Amino acid sequence: MNNGDGDKNQFFHTSDFYISRVIKSAGLPLKDIQINNFGKATFVFENPKQTAEYLIKKHWNRELKITSLDLVEAINQLKTRLHERL
C-alpha cells in the first residue's frame, strides 16, 4: 500500500482486496483499477487528507464501524469493477 506521489489530488494505491473493501465501504471513491502485465490488480482510491491511512489504522485497531451490508456491497462493487477490467 502506498500513497499517491504528491499530485494535486491525492490517491491511495493498494493491491489488497480486503483493505480495498474497507476503504470503499467507508466511502472513499474508487478512481481506477490498474492491471499490470502479470494480471495483478491495484486499486486506486481518491484520498483527500490521507483519509485511507486513517481508515486502515481504525480498521486494524478495531475502531472502525462499518455495517456488514456496506462491506458486502463494497465487495460486490469491487468484484464487478475488477471483472470489467479483465
Buried (B, 14 or more C-beta within 10 A) or exposed (E): BEEBEEEEEBBBBBEEEEBBBBBBBBEBEBBEBEEEEEEEBBBBBBBEEEBBBEBBEBBEEEEBEBEEEBBEBBBEBBEEBBEEEE
